[in-house]
Amino acid sequence: MSNKVLVTGLALGKEVGVCSVCNYDFSWIFRYPSILLWADKILITKAIWDIILTGNFPQDMPEIAKSMQLIFQIAHSEGFLEIVDPADVISQQIRDMIFSQINEDRQLLVKSLPETVKLGDEINVPGSILINGDEYCSVSLWASYGALLLAQSWDAHCLFDERTFNYYKYLFGLKNYPKEAEPGKVEGFHSIFNPLLPNMSIIPEYVWYRISNAENCVECKKSKYCEDRYLLEVEEKVKEIIKWRKYDEINQIKSVLDEIVRQRNNSDGIINSSDIVGDFRNEEIRIERMMKKYFPKIRRWANITTMISIPVSLIGKVIGNEFSTLAGLGLAGASKITEEAIKLMTSKYNWVGFLPKDVKM
């Protein structure tokens, strides 16, 4: 299973003529920075990539804009950012069908949840719908619907903001929530990998202080020092995260989590992040118990010089089926095969105990 994530936003529809507004959602960088660690690929459209390269979005927060530019450029240079074209999936006909589906869903939501969902002022806000007072327009909804379609086509997971999650919660409920959108997987993965991240936010404290206290920064004697250093801090923190991507243990943990999610996807309802963490810890405990039970025996077999054969099927329980088809081995082969079994077993399960135990459920 490939862990691909799709960056979303209004700019997602620019290439297919839906909206000329060029924005994208980067809030996931703050909420789930571990995505930079476990995502195999971060998918972005060319329109979004062009916005990022300008270093000008969001315009009212230039330090955030430059930080985002640097983060995505590092991801691109490391080879896990991929630029994709929505036009390969969404034709003009499909684009119009999405708008039709949005209109049908608006009517359905208003009819089903009249106390919560209201139609808004369509003259000033085309396709307006209000859910608990939060307003959505047809173009913003198209961007999220389009993202779901693209994610399905590219086998990816949508990086939606909280407002979009809220809309889909009312639209799909808990039973039919699309796996490409549900937050449980991302939250679960983040809970597992978060202990490996730098203690502080990827975005330096100076940036947040500058946004809320710009006048104080102007008067501060250290302002120039902070301004010159904040991007260096961003780079250091991102590269600290990325170094973990090369660890075998990280890839093994991802494989375990992928299998947990696959099994959970076969059940009804939204995947709960605490379930993912719980299943992961249970699997880790199971492997630890198995290692404690069998590993000393296998280690002892490797040192026995008088035995004629060994119960290879027992090794197979620990390391898989690699040795389970072998019958009794001769003296020379027995010692050699157990040495190889030890190497294979330790390499296969070296992820066990790799992460801190204080992952919150």
N, C-alpha and C positions, 0 to 999 in steps of 0.2 A: 504494500500500500504506500502510495506517495503522499507526503504531507505538503500539499501545495495550498497557499492562501492567496486570495484575490483582494487587492486594494480597491475599495469602492469610492463612490462619490458622483456628483453631477457630471463630471467630465467623462464618465464612463459612456455617456450617450453622445458625446461630441462627434465621434467618427461616423455615427449612423444618423446624424442630423436631428437629434432629439433636443439638445440644449447647447447653447454656445457658452454657458457659464463654465468656467474652468476652476473647479475646486475638487478636492479629494479628501477622504477621511484619514487623518493621521492619529486619531485619538488612541488607537490600539498600541501605538508606540509607548504611550504613557501607561495604559492599563495592562498590557501584556508584552513587555519588552522581551520576554523569553521566546517569543516567536522568532526573533533573530537567531536563536540558538537551535530550535528544533524544526523549523520549516525547511523542507527540502528546496522549495522554490517559492519566491514571492512574485506573484504575477501582477503586472501593471500594464495599462494600455499606453500607447504612444502619447496620447493627449495628456495623460497624467504625468508621464515621464517628462514631457516638455515643460509642464508646469513646475515640476520639481527642479529641473535644471536651471530655471530662471532664478531660483532662490528668492522669489518675491511673494510666495504664498505661504501663510496669510499675510496680506499687505500691512495690516496693523500690528503685526508681531514679527518684525524682521529677524530677531534672534532665533525664534522658532523656525522661521522659513529657512534660514541658513543652516540650522541644525538638521532639519529634515533633509535638505539637499545633501549634506555631508553623509548622513546615515545611509541614504539610498545609494549614493555613489560608492560607498564602501561595500555595500551589499552587491552592487553591480560588479565591482572589481573582484570580489570574492567568488563570483559566478553563481550566486543563488538568487539573483533578481532576473526575471525574464520579461521582456516586453512583448505584449500580445496585441492582436488586432480584433476588436469586437465584430468588425465587418465580415470576418471569416465565419462567424456563427449567426449573426443577426442580419437578415435581409430587410428590405423596406417592408415587405409583407409581414414578417415576424414583428418588426418594430410596431406596426399598426395594430397587430393582434394583441400585443402587450397592453397598449392603451385601451383597447376594448375590454380586456380582462380586468384592468384596473377599475374601469367604470362599473363593471358588473360586481366586483368585490365591494366597491363603495356602497352600492345599493344594498347588497347583502348584509354588510355590517350595520348599516343604519336600520335595516328592518329587523335584524336579529338582536341588536343591542341599542335600542332607542334611547335608553337613559345615559348611555356612555358615549355613543358615537353620533355625531351630527354632521350634516352637510354644511359647508361654509359658504363664504361669499365668492361664488365662481366668477363674478364679473371682474373682481380685482385679483383673485387668486384662482386661476384655472384648475378645475378638478379638486377644489378644496374639500378636505374632510377633517373633522376635529375629533380626537379621541382623548377624552378627559381634559379637553381644553388645548391639547397640543395639535397644531395645525400641520397638515401635509398637503402639498400640491401634487398634481398629476405628474409633473416632470420629476420631482424628487422620488415619487413612488416608482416611476418608470426606471429610474437608475437602480433602485433596489431589486425590482422584478427582473430587469435586464441582468443584474449581477448574479441572481440565482440561476438564470438560464445559462450564462457563461460559465458559472462554477460547475454546473452539471455537465456541460460539454467538456470542460477542461479538468474534471475530477479534482476540484479545488474547494476550499472553504472560504466563505465570504467574511471579510473583516468589517462587519457592520458596527455602527454606533448604537448607543442605547435607545435612541428614538426609533430607529429602524427595528430593533429587537422588540420594542414595545408594540409597534404596529403589527408585526407578524404574530405576536403572542395572541392578539385579539383575532387576527384573521384565521390562523391555523389551530389555535387552542393548543392542547398538550399532546394530542394523539397523532396529528398529521404534520407536525412541524418538520420542515425539510432539513435533512441532515447537513446540507450545505450551508445552513444558516444558524443552526442551534449553537448557543454559546458554551454548552457543557464541555465539549471536547477541548476548546481553546482554554477554558478556565481550568479544566483538569490537567492538561499538559503544563499550564503555567504553574499550578500548585506543585507539580513534581519537580520542574526544572528551576523554579524561582530561587531556591537556596543557592544555586550556583552563580547567580547574577551579582554584580557589584552592589554593595550595601545601599548606595545612594542612587537616586534617579539618574537615568541616562542623560537627561537634560540638567545641566548644572543649576544650583540654587540661584546663581546670579541672574539667569534668564527669567525665572519666575519673579524674582524681586524687581527686575527691570520693568516687567510688564505691569506690575501693580504699584510700583513706586518710582516711576521714571524721573520725577523731579529730584528725588533724593539722590539718585545715581549721578545726576548731572553735577550736584554739589559735592559728591564724595571724592576724596583725594585718590582713592583706589579704583575709581571708575575705569580709567584707561587700562589699568592692569587687568581688571576683570574682563573688559571688552576684548583685549588681546588674547586672553587665555581660554575663554569658554569653549571655543570650537576645538581646541586641543584636548580639553577635558572630555568633550563628546567623543572625539576620535579614540581616546584611550579607553573609555568605557565600552564602546562598541567593539573594539578589537579585543578587549578582555573577554567579552561574551563570545565572539567568533572563534577564539582559540579553542573553546570547548567543543566546537563542531567537529573537530578532527579526532576526538577521543573515541575509541572503539566502544567504551562503556556507554557513551551517549547514544550511539546508533543502536546498541543492543536494547537500551531502555526504550527507545522509540519503537523498536519492533515489538516489545512486550506491550506497550501502550496501544499500538495499532491493532494488535490482536484483541485486546480488551474492548476497544471501541467497535471493532468488527462484530464481536459477539453481542455487545450492547445494542448495536444497530438492528440486530435481528429481533429485538424485543420491542414492545409498544412503548410510546411515550418519549419525552425528552430525556436525553442523556444527562444525568446529574454529575457535576464535577466531583462531588464527594464519593460517588460510586466508583468513578475511575480511580481516584486515589486509594480508596479502600481495596479494590480489586488488585491494584498494583502492589500494595503492601502485603496482601494475602499471598500473592504469587511469590513475592520476595521471601516471606516466611516459609512457604512450602519448599522453595529451593534450598534455603538455609538448613532446614531440617533434613532434607534429603542428602545434602552435602555432608552434614555431621554424621549421618547414619552410614553412608557408603564410602565416603572419601578415605577414612582411616583404613578400611578393609582393602581398598584398591591400592593404597600406598603400601600396605603390608605385603600384598601379593607381589608387587614389583621387586621386593627384596628376598622373597623365598627362593632358595636354590634347589630345594629337594622335591618340589611339587611336580606332578606329571601333567596336570591340566587345571584350568580355573573355570569357574562358572561365568562364562562370558555374557550370558543373558542378564546377569546382574549388573554388569557394566553398562549394558544397553539401556537399562532403566535410568541410568544417570546421564549418559551422554547422547542418547538417541538410539537409532538403529544401526549405526555404523559398524558395530561389532556383533550385533545380535544374531547374524546369520552364521557366525563361525561356531564350529563345534569345539571339542577339546583341543587344546594346543600343546605342542611339545614344550619341553623345558626352556629351550632358547627362545622360542616364539612367545611363550607366556610372559617372560620378563619384559621383552620388547613391547609387546602389545599393551601391557599395563602402563608402561612408561608413556606410551603415546596416548593412552586413555586419560592419564592424569593431565597431560598437556592440553588435550582437547577439552576436557571437562573444565579446567580452570579458565581457559580462554572463552569458553561458551558462557560461563556464568560469572565472569569478573565484574559484571554490573551490580551483582548483589552486594549491598552494603556500600555502594559507591556514593549514593546520595545521603545527606543528613537524615536523621530519623524524625526530625521535628516538622515534617510536612503537615500542614493543617488540613484536616478533613473538611 
